[in-house]
Amino acid sequence: MDERGLKYDVIAFNSAISACVKGKQWMQALQLLDAMKTRDLAPGVISYSMVIEGCQRAGEWERALGLLGVMERAGLDPSPATKQHHYTHALRACAKVRDPERALRLLQVMAAAGIEANTDCYSAVISALQRAGDCREALAQLDAMLARGLVPTTDIYTATILAASDLGDWERALRLLDELQGRGLSPSARALSAVVRACREGGQHERARKLLDAVKIKAGKPVPDDGMRYSTGAAARHTTIRIWADLPESGGVL
């Protein structure tokens, strides 16, 4: 009860915390959480979860994970789905700032804590690795998620196609494009551009030409033949362009 005789309870604090989070005032939300403890009010899962969400939205993911640990020590064991959700946010933050080392450490922490990494987790890790130029590890993480039976998304395929292209591995880039389309997904313009570039740099000019020709035909309009920057228009969104099986496995067709 304050000097005006008003009584605070958990519901009132949760309402105030919710307002702070919605208003992007994560520090005030954290202060309210601390204030609950000084008034002998025990914050519950809802209280912690809202503050954690506010920290994550502000990019304060380390603080968010710290609060997750505080919850567990307080006997408020979050559900596996809740833990997975918060770690996914942390991994996305690592991808945003291109910090693959920390992302990989978080994956290890999750495994040690028995928290299963899902497709979103791997997507963030692979993105962080590819953006930072650690292309081999990005491809290794793709292999790891496939071994666990997880299905890659278009974003994951795009990142790993870019990684394979940067490594000069035109065969892997083409196989990934083929896998992407085999799952009924549409390749992005970046993915198609990367495959063409990998083929050209690998001396596979006929494969590159056939891919570009297929894109032009499906798009129904001219596409600049630079192998790097072009708009695939409808081709990238609505068509399947399979060239791997159309050419000899031996390659080298010029």
Residue, then its C-alpha position, 0 to 999 in steps of 0.5 A: m500500500d502506498e502513501r495514498g492508501l492504494k494497494y498494489d497486487v500482482i495484477a496491477f503490476n502486470s498491467a503496468i509492465s504490459a503497458c511499458v512493454k507495449g510502449k517499448q519502455w523495457m527498463q521501466a518494465l524491469q524496474l517494475l519487476d524489481a519493485m514487485k519483489t521489494r513489496d513482497l509480491a512474487p512475480g509469476v511466469i506472466s510477469y517475467s515473460m512480459v519483461i523478457e519479451g520487452c528486453q528482446r524487442a529492445g535487442e537486450w537479449e543477454r538480459a532476457l536470457g539472464l531473466l530466464g535463468v532467474m525464473e528457473r532459480a525462482g522455481l518458475d520453470p518455463s515450458p520447453a516451448t517458452k525456452q525455445h522461443h526466447y533462445t530463438h530471439a537471442l539467436r536472431a539477435c546474433a544473426k542481426v549483428r553478425d556474431p556467429e561465435r555467440a550463436l554457436r555457443l547459444l546452440q551448445v547451451m540449448a543442447a546442454a539444457g535439453i532445449e531442442a533447436n527448431t528450424d527457426c533456431y538453425s535459420a538464425v545460426i546459418s544466417a549469422l554464419q553466412r553473413a560473417g563469411d563462415c560459409r563452411e560452418a553454415l553448410a555444416q549446420l544445414d547438414a546438422m539440421l537435415a540429420r535431425g529431420l528438420v526441413p529447411t526454409t527458403d531463407i535457409y536454402t538461400a543462405t546456404i546457396l550463397a555460402a556454397s557460391d562464396l566457396g566456389d562450390w558450384e555443384r553444392a549450389l546447384r544441388l541446394l537449388d534442386e533440393l529447394q525446388g524439390r520441396g516445392l519452394s520458389p528460389s529467390a532472385r539472390a539464390l538464382s544469381a548466386v548459382v549462376r555466379a558459382c557456375r560461371e566462376g567454376g567454368q560451367h558456362e553452359r549450366a549458367r546459360k541454361l539457368l539464365d535462359a530458363v529464367k528469361i523464358k519463365a519470366g516472359k520478359p528480358v532479363p539482363d545477362d550479367g549473372m549477378r544482378y537481375s530481376t526474375g519477376a514471376a520466375a522466382r515466385h511461380t516457377t520451377i527451374r531444374i537444370w541439374a538433371d538436364l546436363p551431364e554429371s561430368g560437367g565441363v560443357l562449354 
